[in-house]
Amino acid sequence: MTARPRGSLVIVGTGPGAPDLMTPATTRAIARATDLVGYGPYLDRIPPGQGDQTRHASDNRVELDRARLALDLAAQGRDVAVVSGGDPGVFAMAAAVFEAIEKGDPCWASLDIRVEPGVTAMLAAAAAVGAPLGGDFCAISLSDNLKSWTTIERRLVAAAEGDFVIALYNPASRARPHQLGEALRVLSARKPLSTPVLFVRAAGTPDCRVIEATLGNVDPGKADMRTLVIVGASTTRRVGRWIYTPRREGERTSASQRKASSGLLTT
């Protein structure tokens, strides 16, 4: 019988950026770890540890390599924390770790592995503007590094036709500055041009900035990789200075509400 490896691996998320949005469970898991494995900027969010804690920083495009390193360290008896931003299970390292287990050394499946939930950028962005995710919603990453643009477009069409509020992750980068514009064109062909669009940059940090627009007047060039984009449903509307989506079915946006939310606002 093969002995169970003695190490452990916990996959954590540091939240959207502000230290007080990192969960206490994540803070404890990081403090207990002998090794921290993650994308360099996410590791930089964590204050220096005590003793002989070791950091293994890597580039953002080597998720599987990072996962394999973490699993190897845990199999050697180390207590490893794999560090993501936001929530580790939302477009982040938890899936990469389990993919590495599926394709890799059989002994990895016997490791003591757990995932600590975190605060994903979508939730921090929604909180900054009110409650746009109050009704049914979905999240779609616009990155085509790991899936085709055809797949992304098909999912955008389905979400638009289902009248979901849509949170768009990874809207733009230097390598693909055009894709947010393409995504918004797909959505504007299937949703009213008065549909609210929210750009929330650096959500959950003191540098948070919001641009409010509609599908009819939005400028995709104002988004970058630190921006979370929320596209409303037919029911999403303004109340005072907040944007929300009612939970109750049939609460259509009135003409006056559409007019109130049709401007461009930066906060």
N, C-alpha and C positions, 0 to 999 in steps of 0.2 A: 504494500500500500504506500502510495506517495504521501510524504508528510506535508501537512498544510503549511504554506509559508508563514513566517512569524510576523512580518511587517503588516502595515495597514496603509490604506489610501483613502483620503477624503477629498471630494471635489467641491470646491467652494466658489462663491461669487462675491466680489467686493462691493456689489451694488453699483448704482449709476455714477458715483464719484464722491459724494460728501461722506466723510467718515461716519457720521451718525446714521447713515442709511446702510451700513454694514451690520448684519445681524450679530447679536451676542454669541450665538452658536458658531458662526463663522470665525469670529475673533478668537474664541476658545480653541477651535480646531487649528487655526494658524499658529497659535501660541504653543500648542502641543507638538507640532510637527518638527521633525529633524531636518526635513528638506522641503523647500517650496519650489514648485515647478510651474512656470507660466510665461506668458508674453511679457516682455520687459516692462512696458508702461503700467501694466496691472500690478506687477510686483513692486513697482516704485510707489504705489499707493500705500504700501504696508510699511509701518515704521520698523527700523532695525530690531531684530529679535535679540534674545539673550543667548549666551553660551555658543555652541558650535553649530547652530542652525545654518544650513547651506542653501543658497539660492541658485536656481538653474534657469536663467533667462534665455528666451529664444525669440525668433521672429514670428510674426503673426500668421505666416502661411505654412507652418510646419506642425499642424495640430496633431497628426498621427505620430510623428517623431517624438513630439513632446509627451504624448500619452504613453508611448512605449518606454521612454526613459523613466517616467514616473512608475510604471508597473515593474520595470526592472529593479528600481531602487526599493520598492516595497517588497519584492520577492527576495531581496538581499537582507530583509529584516528592518528596513528603515520605516519610519512613520512619515508618510508623504502627504502633503497638501498640494493638489493641483488647483491653481488660482485662475479664475476667469473674472471678467467684469460682469456686472449685472447679476443675473441668475445663471448658474452654470448649466442648467438644462435647456436654456433658450438660445439657440444659435451659438452654442458655446461648447466647453470642453467635456461635459458629461457624455455627450453622444460620441465624441472622439475616443474617449477612454473605453467605452463599451464596444465600439467598432474595433479598436485594437485588440481587445480581449477575444472577440469573435474570430479574428484573423490570425491571432498570435499564439504564444506559448500556452499550452493547456493549463499549466500550473497557475496562470494568472486568474483563472476563474475561481480558484480556491482562496484568493486573498480576501482579507477583511476590507471591503469597499463600501463606502456610503456616499450619498450626495446630500449636501446641505442646501436648502433653498435660499435664494437671495431676492433682491429687489431688481427686476429687470427694467431697462430704460423705458419701455412702453408705459409702465405704471407710474414712473416718475414724471414722464412727459404729460400723461393724462392729469395727474394731480396738479401740475403747474397751471392748467387752464380750466379745471373744473371737473367734469365727469363725462368726457366724450365716450368712454368705454362702458357707459351705464347699461347699454343694450348689448345685443350679440355683436361680437367682434372677432376678427382674425388677425394674425400676424404673418407677414410675408417678407422674406429677405430678398432684396434686389441684387444681391451678389450672385454672379454666375460663375464663380470660381469652382463650385462643387456641383452645380446643376446648370442645365441649359437655359438660355433666355426663352426658348419655346415653352419650357415648363413653367417658368415664371409668368409669362404672358397668359398661359392657360389658367393659372391659378388667379391672376388678377381678374380675368373675365368672369370666372365662377364667383369670386367674392363680390364683384360689382353686381352681377345678376342676382345674387342672393341678398343684396342690400345690407351687407355687413358694414360696420365701421372697420376700416382697414388701417393697421399700423404697419408702416414700411420701415424695416431695418436696412442698414447699409445702403442708403439711397444714392450715394455718389462717392467717387474717389478719383484720383488723378488718372487711373487706368481706364475708368469707365464713367466719364462725366455726363454722358448722354442718357443713361438708362432711366433716371428719374423722369426726365422729360417724356421718354417713350411710355413709361408706366402711366403717367398722368394723362397722356393722350388716349391710352387704352381705356382708362376709367372715365374720361370726359365723354367718350363715345357712348357710354352706357349709363351714366349718372347725370342728373341735372347740373348745368354749369354753375348753379347757385350753391352746390354742395360745399360745405366748409372744408378747408384744408389748413392744417396747422403744422408749422415747422417749429419744433422745439429743440433748440440747440443746447447742449451741455445740461440736459435735464438732471435735476437732483444735485446741482452744484450752485455755488453763489454766482457763477457766470451764466446761469440759465437765461436764454433769450427766446422770445416767442414771436413768430411772424404769422399773422392770421390772414388768410386769403380765401378764395373760392377756386373751384376748378376752372372758372372762366377767366380769372386774372392772375393765377399763381405764376410765380417766376421760379422755375426749378433751379436756376443758377444760384439761388440764395441758400441752398442746402450743401452740406459737406458730410463727412463720415461721422461727425459728432452730432448730427441732426437726426431726430426721430420724426417721421412724418405721419400724421394722422389724417385720414380722409374720412369724412363723416358719412353717415347713412342719410336716408331721406327724412328721418326724424330728428337729426342732430340740429340743435339751435342754440341761440344765445339767450341767457337770462341775466340781465345786468351786465357785469363784466366777465361772466363765466360762460363757457360752452359746455353743453351737456347733451346726452342722448337718453330720452326717457326709456324706462323699462317697459312701460305699458304699450302694447301693440295698438296701432291705429292712430297714434299721436302724430299726425302729419304736421310738418312745419308750415305755418301760416305765411301769407304774403308779406306781412309786416316783419315777421322774424327773418325771412329770407333777405329782405332789404337791409335789416339791421346787421346781418352778418356778411354782407356782400362787399364790404370795404377791405382795405389792407391795413393792418395794425401791427406795429412792432412794439414790444414791451421789453 
